[in-house]
Amino acid sequence: MLGLAILAAPAAAQQDGPPRPQLPPLALNAQMTDAQIGAALDPWLAGLQRDDVFNGAFLVARNGQEIYAHAYGTRDLATNAALSVDDRFPLASIGKAFTHVAIAQLIQSGRLTPDTRIADVIPDYPNAISRTATIQQLITHHGGIADIFGPAFRDAPKSGFTNNHAYYEFVAAQSPMFAPGAQEEYCNGCYVVLGEIIERVSGQPYEQYIAEHVFAPAGMSRSGFLRNDQLPADVARFIGHPRGPNSPAEDVTRFHGVAGSAAGNAYSTVRDMLAFDSALREHRLINAELTAQVLRGQPETGRATSRIGFAGGAPGVNTLLFANGVWTVISLTNREPPAGETIGSTVFPLLAGPRPQ
């Protein structure tokens, strides 16, 4: 059995940022009507935007149906254009969920197993120790693959990072953090290697596989792996404060590769992310047994009700999706952590109740 844990991920390549903001009180509960929920959220979020705490798009859904979606703030510093609720945002580490699902699909089709090793799929993997890492270990952050976002990435020209395979070649050449299974440590590199495994097993580039086998069947028509040097107008740019939380905001695209990877930074919208959550819970991407493993719950014949939360952050991006089958809260921002996560994790328990202990 493969435990594909969807984790509340720490920020990938996250810079030192401001502390969690102290948010004003919010009167919100699950007994409210849809209109009452929107009437409570809108002035609260608008006030956070005026105070320069929130800049992004926010969505709440009940039973998979959108009841509130709105965008606040601006797409970029160059034009100061207002954000739209259908604008696309980089997702940071939330993108690992797509890689999770793709691996589960290949297990479902019999082309992988949880015990498949890197060496079974990538016999030319440069490091002999890491070749023994299994799919299970890579998914659960026990693989020990070198992290992407260390000094070597900081010093490397970002123009070469145009797809997952480029990240794979970069990370595979580095020494591992530890032998597979020796310990657990959050592992962006593990997911880059999983992306290369998907590529080699499927015969398709990782990005194409995700587009055809995850985005398309989920109805995520506005999601994809965009190049940040060729962005269309309806995309939020990375904005941060790399010189300190009290310094002027600036475009921080330079800290990122040209494109994302299997570890994160696909682009999507709040509505597409709702579509992803529903497609997963309704077993339209993988069967009920594998869905239960992805959601860390029990197999269900109807809409899956496991409570999940995953988030991501990096320079100029902070994202969150919390859901339990009834309530879904999605917060996508183009600012550095932790404001986007803090806002989403404040709203969700008011509707869904506290996490059971």
N, C-alpha and C positions, 0 to 999 in steps of 0.2 A: 504494500500500500504506500502511495506517495502522499506525504503531507505537504501540500503546496500552500504554505502559510502566506497569507496576504498580511503584510506587516505594516504597522505605522512606522514608516521608514525615516531614519534620521536624514538630515539634509545632505545631499551629495555635493561635495565641493563647497559646502557652506562656509561663508566667511563669518568672522566674528560680527555679531549684529546686536541690535538693541534687545533689552529684556522683554519678556512677554508684556504686552500692554495691559494696563488696567482698564477694563471695559465698563461702561455705564450699565446699570441694571436693565434687564430686558424682561418685560412681562409677556410670557409665552408659555402655552401648554397645549397638550394634545386634544383637549376638549374644545378648543377654538374652532370656528369654521375656517374654511380656506381664506375667505375674505378678511377675517379677523387676524389671521396669521400674517397675511401680507400687510395689513394696516399696522401691525406691531413692528414688523421687520423693516419696512421702508424708511421710516424716520430714524430708526436706530442705526441702520447701515449708512444712510445719507449723512448723519452726524459724524460717524466714524470717518467717512470720506472727507468731510470738511475739516476734520481734525488731523488729516493726513495719516490716519491709521490704516484705512482700507482703500485699496485701489484694485478693482477687479470685478468679477462677475459672481453672482451668488444665486443658488437654486435650491428650492425645497420641493420635494415630491411626497405625496401620500399614496401608498399602494401603487407605486410606479407611475403615477400621473402628476405632472407638474402642477403645482399650485402657486408657486411664486418664483419668478426669475427676473433679475434686474442687474444692470451693470452700473458701476460708479467709478468716476475718475477718467483717466486718459490712457491712450494706447502708447504714446511715446513722447519724448521730450522735444523732438524736433518740430512736430506739428501741433502738439497739444490737442490732438483730435480726441473727441469723446469716445469712450468705450461703448460698444454695443453688446447686448447679451449673447449674440451669436458670433462674436469675435473669437478667434482661436488663441489659445494660450499654450506656452510650453508647460509640460506636466511634471517635469522633474521625475522623481522616483516612482510616482504613480504608474509610469510606463512599465515598471516591472510586472504589474498585473497582466499586461498583454503577453509578456513572455511566459508567465506562469501558465496562462490558458493555452498558448501555443504548444508548450511542452506536454500539457495534459492531452491535447488533441493527438499528438504523435504517440503518446502512450495508448490512448484509446484505439488508435488504428494499428497498434502492434509493432510500430517501428522503433519504439524506445521502451525501456522499462525503468523503474526507479533505480535499478542496480547497474544500468548501462554506465560504463566508465568513459571518461574523455578519450582514452586510448582506443576504445571500440569504434568511435566515430571520427576522431582526429588522430590517427596514428602518428602523424608528424608533429604533434604538439611539442614545443621546444623543451619543456621541463619534465624530466622523467618522474619526479615525485608527484607533480600535479596530474600526470596522466592517469593516476589511479583514482582520482576524484570521481564520484558517482553523480548521477542526476540528482538523487536525493540530497547529497551533501551540497551541491551547488545551489539548489533551490532554497535550502534551509540555512545558508550562510555558514556552512562548515567546510567549504571547499579550500579555503586558504589562498585563493588566487590573489595576486597583487591588486591593490586598489588602483583605480584609474587616476584618481584625483590627488596625487601626491606631487612632490617637487618636479618629477619628470614631466608630468602633464603641464604644470605651471610654466615650465620653460620651453615646452614644445610649441612650434608654430601651429595655431589652431586651424589653419586652412587645410591641413591634411585630414582632419577628422570629419569626413563627409558621409560615412555610413558605419554600420556596426562592424563590418569586416575590418575597417581601418582601426577602430578601437581594439578589436581582437588582436591584430598584429602588434599593436602597441603594448597591450597588457600581457600577451603571451610571452613576450621577450623579457619580461621582468621576473625577478626571483619571487617565489611565493612568500606569503606572510608566515605560513606554517604548513605542515603536512596535512593532507585531507583527513578530516575527522578529529584532529587533535584538539580543536577548540571551536568556539562559535564567535565570529566577528562579522559585523555587517560588511557585505561584500559586493560592491558594484562590479568588480572584475568577474565574479562568478556569473553574473547575469550577462555580461558581454560574451563570455564563453558559451553560455546557454544559447545566445543568439547565433553564434557560429555553428553550434550543434544543429539548431533548427535549419540553418542554411544548408548544411551538408546533407542532412537527412532528407530534406524536402526537395533539394535541387533548385531552390529559389533563393534570391537574396532575402535576408531577414525582413527587410522593409516590405517587400512584395508579399511575402507570406502573411505578415500581419495584416496588410491591407485586404488581402483576398479571403483570409480565413478567420479574422477577428473583426476588423472594422466593417466589412461588407455584410456579413450575416447579422451583425448587431445593429445595422442601420446607422452606423456612424459616418455619415456622408461628408462631414466637414473635418475629419481627422486624418492625420498623415504625418510623414516625416519630412518636414520642411527644412530648407537651407536658410540659415539666418542671414546670409548675404544676398538672398533673392526672395525676401518675404513680400507677399501681396499686402495690400493696404489694410485688410481686415484682421491683422495679427498684432497682438500685444508684444511690445519689445521689452527686453530685460532692463529694469531700472533698479538701481541700488545705491548704497552709500559706502563704497569701498574704502573711503578715507575716514570712516567713523560715522556713528549714527547721527551726529549733529552736523555733518558736512552736507554740502549741497547734493541733491540727487543727480545722478548721471547715468548714461547708458553704459551697461556693463556686459554687453555682448562679447567683448574681447576676452572674457573669462571662459567662454564656452567654445566647444567645437562647432564647426559649421553646421553640423546636423547632430541629432540625437543618436541613441544606441538602444540596445536591448536592456540597458540599465536605466534608461529614462530619457525624457525630453522629446518624446513625440508631442505633436500639437493636437489639441482638441478643444471642445467647447463644453459648457456646463450641460447643454442638452444632449450632446453626444455621450458624455459620461453617464448621464442618466440612462441612455439607451444601452450602454455597456452593462451597467448594473442589472438592468432588467433582463437583457439577453442571457447573462450568466445565471441569474436566479430562475429563469424560465427554461433552463437546460437547452437553449438554442445554440450554445457554443460547444458544450461537452455534456456527457450523460450525467444522470443524477448522482451516481456514485462519485465520479470525479469532481462534479460541482461541489459536493459535500466536502471533499478533501481540500479543494481550493478555498472554500469558505470556512473550513475547520468546524464543520457541523455534522449533522446526520443526514443521510439521503432522504429527500422529500419528493413526493410525487407532484405536488403543486409548486407554487412559487416559494423558493427557498427563503427561510426566515433567519438564517444565521446572522449574527451581528458582526460586522466587519468595519475596519477603519484603516485607511492607508493614506499616506501623506508624502510630500516631497518638498525639498527646498534646496536652493542653490543661489548664487548671486542673481538677484533680479527675478526670482520666481519662488512662490510658495503656494502649495496646492493641498487640498484635502477632499476626500470622499468618505463619508460615514453613512452606513445604511444597515437596516435590519429587516428588509423585506416589506415593511410598512412605511417607514420614514427613510428618506434619502436626503442628505444635506451635502451640497457640493460648493466648495469655495476655491476659485481659481484667481490667482493674483499675479501681477508682474512686478512685484516688490519682493525684497528679501524676507526670509523668516524673521520672527515667528507670527506676525499679525494674522496672516491668512488662516493658519492652523488654529490660532487662538480663537478667532471668531467662529469658525466652523465647529470647533469642539465645545464652544459655549452654547451654541444653538441646538446642537443635536440632542444632548441629554435632556434639555427642556421639553422636547417632543417625545423622545424615545424612552426617557427614564434613564437613571444611572445604570452603568454596566453592572450586571450581577456579580457579586463577589464569589 
